Amino acid sequence: MKLQFITSNPGKVREAREYLEPLGVEVKQVHFEYPEIQADTLEEVAEYGAKWLSERIEGPFFLDDSGLFIESLRGFPGVYSAYVYKTLGVWGILKLLEGVSDRRAYFKSVVAYWDGALHTFEGRVDGEITSEPLGSDGFGFDPIFRPSGFEKTFAEMTTEEKNMISHRGHALEAFAKWLKENLK
Ligand code: ITT
């Protein structure tokens, strides 16, 4: 089957393809700007976006809304991650954490799938913010995020390694399981 993935982010597409294509799901990237409302949670942002798109896009599609939540910054940048990445970047985050010993953070991803009804799938990965950027793979905040129990940052991992433990990998896993059970 073929599914439309509404996103402007090629890193997300690479990860979704790597995960879903071996399962027989072809992923077609569709660029279609949708409103990302100002809300407290990723779930609200994803659900609003999916409903808005459902009135404008033919056929089933999914989107992914994700963010980096830093404990000592009370969850910032969270739902504002895309904007903060564009404005402050990884160096801006490192600057905010200068001298801060509590480096705990997590990534969260909400995948919203629309097929006439809305289905959402979530994933989370815990880890810490490194003191410097490491690695050149991945995208976004990957060079400064080291998942718990690993020596490498996400940017030092292959897409396959990252998918096995990441927030998006877990959300895609739940999504793939649901597709398998519901699309017989
Ligand atoms: P679309 O909305 O078009 O899909 P986007 O990049 O704007 O693309 P989001 O609104 O979900 O995506 O923003 C999430 C931001 O959080 C993203 O731009 C990255 O900076 C960061 N992010 C999310 N997942 C990440 C990951 O797996 N690795 C590194 N950074 C990530």
Residues whose N, C-alpha, C, O or C-beta is under 5 A from the ligand:
A	BS01	ITT	I6 T7 S8 N9 D64 D65 S66 G67 L68 S81 A82 Y85 F139 G140 F141 D142
